[in-house]
C-alpha cells in the first residue's frame, strides 16, 4: 500500500528543531502559523479596479477596509466545524473582523455527537482570538441573532438553522442576513435549505460561475429568485504569504517533508490537496499519474523519479472510496511512488515540498478553489515547485480571475485559468485522464517552462489575491448589506 504518511506527528525530535530554525528566520511571531485556510442580473457588485487595488509598497501603511465594523456585533452560523474549506474560510473572516474590533459570535449548527479533536482544537483557536463560541440551540442563540448587526450564514446547509432555532423570529432576522454560499453540488438545491434565500439582505458567492449556476438552478428547480448577489474572490492570508515568501523557511520545510516521505530533493512531486472524496477526483488523478509513468517508460524519456501525494486522508476512518484508491495503487504496483497524507490544517509544509499541484475536482468543479491561490503563492522560481494555470474571464466589464494548478476546466476554474501561460487545463471526468497524464509528462520534461509558469502565477497572486484584496471586496459587501439592513429596520 502507499505510505500512511502523517508528517509532524512522527519524527517528533526533528520538528522542534525546524520550528526553531523558522523562528530564527522570521521577524514576526505569526510567520510560523501555517493557516489554511470559500442582484440577479448581473450576479456581481461593481468592484472597480481603483476600489480593490491598494498599495503593496514596503513600509506603506494601509487603512483596514473593514475598520467600519468596529464595535459591530456579528453572528457567524456555520453548518459544521471541520478542516474543509467553508468553515475555515468563515473562521478567517471571524479573525479579520476581530482584528478591527468587531464583536464576533460563532455558532456551529451540526456538531458530532462524540468528542472530536478537530472541533475542540478549532473552537479553542477561535476562543484564543476573542471569538465567542456558543451553542446553536437555546435562548442565547436567539437573543444574539436578534441583537446582532449582521448575521452571516455560511453555506446553503446552514439555512436549516433558521427555522429549527429561530422559529417565529425568522422574519425579524432575515433583513440582516448575508448568506455566504460555496456549494456547487445539485443536492444543495432543496427548499428545506434555501427557502428563505430570496428574503435575505444579500448572497455572497466565491465565483461568477457559481453565482450564475445558483441563479439559474434556484429559478428552474425551486421557482425562487436569488437576492442581490455579490461575487467575491478570495485572497491568501498574511501568515501563508509570509511563509511562502521566506526562502529559508521553504527550504527547511521542503527538506523535512521530503525526508519524511522518503523522496530525494531532485525527485518530482505531484500533489492533490483536498478532502478525500470521489467529487475531488483523487481516483482520476492516480489513474493519470499511473498513465504518465507508462508514457515516460514507452517514450524512454529521461526525467527525475516522480511521486504522487494525496493530502486529505482520514487515517482513523478509511472510507470505501479511499480503500479503492489504495487498492488501485497496490494493483498497479506503484506503492513506492504514491504517498497518502492525513488531512491537516497546515498545508504550507506540503506546498513548500512539492513541484506541481493538481486540482482535479469533478462534476461542476470547485466554487473557487482556495488551495489554488495558496499554491500560487509558493511559485518562487528558486524553489522550482509548482505549476499554476490562469485564465482571464471577463464579465460585466470587471476582470475577475483566480488560479489553479493543472485544474479542471469546471466551476470557478473558468475564471482562473490561462491555459499554457501559468499551467495547463484538462477536461473533467474520464475524458481528462489521458490529457492530465500528458500534462504531467510535460511538467516533468519542461523545467524552464515550469519555472516560468510558477513565476507568472505568483505575480497574479500579488496583484489580486492577497488578504487585503479580499478584505476590500468583503468590505464593499458588508457596507451594502448593513445599509440595506438599517433601511429595512
N, C-alpha and C positions, 0 to 999 in steps of 0.2 A: 504493500500500500504506500501511498505518498506519505511523506513525513508529516507527523502531527506536530507542527511547529507552533510553539507558544512563546515567542521571544519575550524577554524581560521578566519571565517567571522562573524559568530555568536559568542556569548560569548566573546566579544572583551575585556572585562575588565580583563579576566584571561590571555589572550595571552601576553600582555606586561610583566606580572609577570613571565611567563615561559621564555620569551626571556631574562629577567634579570637574572634568575637562570642559564640559559645556558651560559650567558656571564661570570658569576662568575666562572663556572667550566671549561671554555675553555681558553687556553692560547693564541690562535690565533683568530683574529677577523673573519677570514674566516670560522671558525668552525661552525658557525651558518647559513651558507649558504647551504640550502638543495637543491642541484642541481641535476636534473635528467639527469638525463641526459635527435647503427649501422650498361708464355707460355701455350698454351692449354694443353700440356702434359709434366709434371704434372701440376695441377692447383694450384701451390703454389711456394713460393720462399724458398730457403734453410735457414730457421730460426733455426740455430743450438742452442743447449742448452746454450753454452757459450756466444751467442750473445744476448739472451734475459734475461739471469739470471744476475741480478745486486744485490749488497749487500743490505740487509734490516736492517743492524745493526744500532741501535740508535746512532746518532751523526756522522755517516759516510757521507761525502759529495759525492753526486752522480752527475757526469757531465751530463748535459742535452743532451740526444742523438740528439735532434733537434737543437742544437746550430748552426749547419752549415747553418740553414735557416735565420740567422740574416741578415737583410737588403734586403732579397729577397722579391719581390712583388708577392703575391699570390691572385688570384681571386677565390672566392668561389661562385658557382652558385647552388642555391637550388630551387627545383621546388615549394616549399611553405615554409612558416614560421609558425610553429604551435607547439603544445605540443607533437607531435608524435616523434617517435624515430629517424628517419632520420635527420630532421632539428636540433634537439637538439644535436645529435652526431656531426654534422658538426659545430655547434656553439662551442662545446667543443674543436674541433680541431682548430678553429679560436683562441680560448683563449690560447691554448698551443703554437701556432705559435707566437702570440703576446707576450707571455712570454719570448721568446728568441729574440725578436726584429725584427720579420718579419713585413712587411707592408701588412696588410690584408684588402681586399675589399670584401664586401658581396653584392650579387645580389639575389633577390627573383623573380623568373620568373612568378609565379602566385600569385597575391595578391587579397584579397576580394575587391569588388567594394565599399562597405560601410566601414566606420571606424571600426576597430577591436581592442579591448583592448589587446588581446593576442599578435597580431602583433606589436602593439605600445610598449608594455612592453618589448618584446624580442628584438626589434630593439634598444631600449634605453639601454637595458642590454649590447648589443654589443658596442654601442657608448661609454658607460661608460668605457669599457675595451679597447678602442682605435681601434675598428674595424670600418672601413668606410662602410657606408651603402648607396648605390647608386641605381638609377633606373635601371631596367633591360633593358630598351629601351634607344635609343639615342646614340649620338656620344661618350659620356663619357664611356659608357659600351663597345663600340667597341674599343676605344683608350686604355682602361685599359686591355682588353683581349689581344691586340696586344703587349702591353708593358710588361705584366706580365711574370715572370719567370716560373710560374706554374699556370695552370687553373684546378680547381677541380670541376667536375660536380657531384652533389650529387643526386643519384637515377636515374633510367632509364628515368623517365619522364623529367628530366632536359635536355635531349638531344634535345627536341623541341626548346630550346632556340637558338641553334647553327644556324640553317637556318633562323629562324624568325628574328634574330637580326644581326648576323654577315654576312649573305648572301655570297657575293663573298670572304669574308675574312676567311671563314671556313677552307680552306686548310692551311692557314698560322698559324692557332691556334691549329689544331688537333695534331701536333707533340709534343705539351707541355701540353696535356690534360691527367689528371688522372681521370678516371671515377670510382666513388665510388658507388657501387651497393648494395642495401639492399633488393630488392624485391624478392619474391618467387612465385608471382601470375602469371598465364599464360597470363593474358590480357596485361602484360607489354611487351610482345614479338611482337611489332609492328614495321614495318620498319620506320614509322614516328618518333619513339623514338630513335631507336638504329642503324639506317643505317650507321652512322659514326663510330660505335664501333670498327670495325676492324682496323681503321686507327689512333687511339689514341695511346699515348705513353704506356698506360697500364690501366688495370682494377683492382680495389681493392674490394674484396668481403669478408664478415664477417665470412664465414664458408666454409669448403671444400665441404659440401653437396650442398650448393647454387652455388658454383663455377662450380661443375660438372654438375649441372642442367642447368646453363646458357650455358655452353659449348655444351651440347647435344641439348638443345632446340633451340639455335640460328642456329645451323647447320641444324637440321631437319626441323624447321619451316620456317626459313628465308634464309637458304642457305649461311650464312655468318660465318666467323671464328672469335672466340674471340681473342683479342690481348693478349699479355703477361699478365697473371692474377696472382695477389698476394692475398693470403689468410691471413687476419689479424684479429685475435680475439681481442675483446675489453677488456677494463680494467676499474675499478672503479676510479672515481675522488678522489683526496686527500680530498676534502671537505666532500664527503659522508663517506669516511673511518674514518675521524676524529669524525664524529657524531656516526658512528657505533661502534667505539671502546671506547666511553666515557660512562661508565655505568650509571653515574648520569644523563646525558642528556637523555639517552634512557629511564630511569625510569620516568623522568618528562614527556617526550613525550608520553610514554605508558599510564601513568595515565591520562594525559589531553585528549587524543583521546578517550580512553575508557569511561571516564566520559561523554564526549560529546555524544558518541554513546549510552550511557545508558547501558553499559555492565560492569560486575564486573571483578576484577583483575583475579579471578580464572576461568573465562569463557574461552572457546577455540574459537579463531577467525581464520577462513579460508578466505583468500582474493585472488581475481583475480585483477591484476592491469594492465589494458590495455585500450585503447580507446574502447568504447562500440560499437561493430560491430559483425555481425554474424561470420566473419572469426576468431575472437578472442575466440569464444566458451563460452561466458558467459551463453548462454541458456543451454548448456550441463552441465556446471558446476553447475548451480542451480538445474537442474534435479538430478545430482549426489548428491548434498547436501541434497535435499529432501529425496532421496532414503536412504542416510546414516542415517538420522533421523529415518526412518522407520525400518532399520536394528537394530538400537540400541534399539528401542522400542520392536521389535519382540524378540530379544535375551535377553532383560531385562538387558542390560549392564549398569554398574554404571560408568558414565562419567560426566565431568562437562558440563554445558549448552554450546551448540555450536551455533556459529553465522557465517554467510557468509557476506563478504563485497565486493561489486562491485565498484572498484575505476576506474573512467573514463567516468562517465556520462556527459551529456550536459544538464544542467538544463534549459537553455534558449531555446533549440530546441530539444525536445524529438523526437527521430526517431521512425519509425514504429517498428523497432526491439526492442528498449528499452521499448516501450509500451507493447510489447509481454512479455518481462521479468517481468515487474511489474504486468501484468495480471496473469502470472503464479504464482507469489508469493502470490497474493491475492486469486487465485483459490485454492492453496494448504494450505491456512491459516497459512503461515509462516512469516507474516509481522513483527512479533516481533523478528524474527531470521535473517532477511536479511536487509542489510543497503546499500543504493546507495549513492555514494560519487562523487561529481563533479570532472571532470578532473582537474589536477593540475600539476604544475612544481615541487612541493615539495612532493616527495614520502617518504622521510625519516621518517616523523611522523607516517605514516601508517606501514612502515616496522618495526618500533620500537614497534608498538602496537599489531601486530598480532602474531599468533603462526605458521601458515603454509601458504605459498604462493602457489597458484595453477596457473601454466602456461598451458593454455588449447587451444592454437592456433590450428586451424583446417587446413584441406587440406594438404599443404606441410609444414605447421608449420612456425616457425619463422626462418628468415635467421640466427639469432644468439640468440636473446632474452636477451637484456641488463638487463631487470629487474631481471633476474635470478641471475646474479652475484652480483647485488646490494643487493638482498635479502640475498645471502650467507654471505655478509659482516656483517649482523646483527645476525649471528648464534652464538652468545656468549652463552655458557652454562648457565650462571647465569640468563639469561632472559627467557629461555625455550620458544623460539619463533617459529622459522620456520623450515621447513624440506627441505632439499636440496638433489637433486639427481645428481649423477655424474657418468660418464662412460668414460673409456678410448676409444679413437678411433685412431688407428694407420694408418697413411697414409704417404707413401713415407719416412718411417723411421723417421718421425717427430711426436712427440706426440702433438696433439692439442686437448684441451678439454675445455669445459665450464661447467656451472652448471645451473640446472633448478629444480624448486620445483614442485613435482608432475606433471612434464611436459609431454606433449605428445611426443611419440617417432617418431617425424617427423621433417623435416628440420634440422637446425643446432643442434637440440637436440640430434641427434645420436652421436654427438661429445661431448656431455655434460654429459651424464647420466651413473652412475654406479648403476644399479638397486639393491636396497637393501643395499647399502653402505651409500649413503647420501640422500636417498629418494626412491620413488617407481615410476615406469613407468605405464602408462595406454595407451591403444590404442586410436587413433583419431576416431572421428565420434560417431555415436550412440552406436557402439560396446564398446566404452570406458566408457559409463555412469555407468554401474554397477561396473566394475573394479575400477573406480575412487571413487565411493561410498564406496567400500570395503577398499580402501586405506585411505580414510578419517576416517573410523571407526578404522583402525589400528593406525593411528596417534593419535586418541583420547584415545586409550586404552593402548598404549605402550609409556609411558612418558620417561623412560630411553633411549629407542631406539631413540626417537625423539631428545633428547638432544645430543646423540652421533652423529647422522646424521648431526645435525646442526654444531657441532664442526668440523667434518671432512670437511664439505663444506667450512667453514670459513678458514680452513688450506689451502684448494685448492686455494681460492682467494688470500691469502697471497703469495702463491707460484707462481702463474701465472697471476693473473688478477687484477693487480694494474695499476695505471696510467702510471708509468714508464715502465712497461712491454709493454703496448700498444704504448707508445712513441718510444720505441726501435724498435718495429715491423714496425710502420709507418715510422720511420726514414730510415730504410733499403729500403723501397719502394720509398720514396721521393728522396733519393740519386740516385737510379737506374733510376727513371723517369727523373730527372734533367740531368743526364749523357746522357741519350738517346736523350733528347730534345736538349741539346747543340751539340750533334753529328749531329743530323739532321739539325740544324741551320747552 
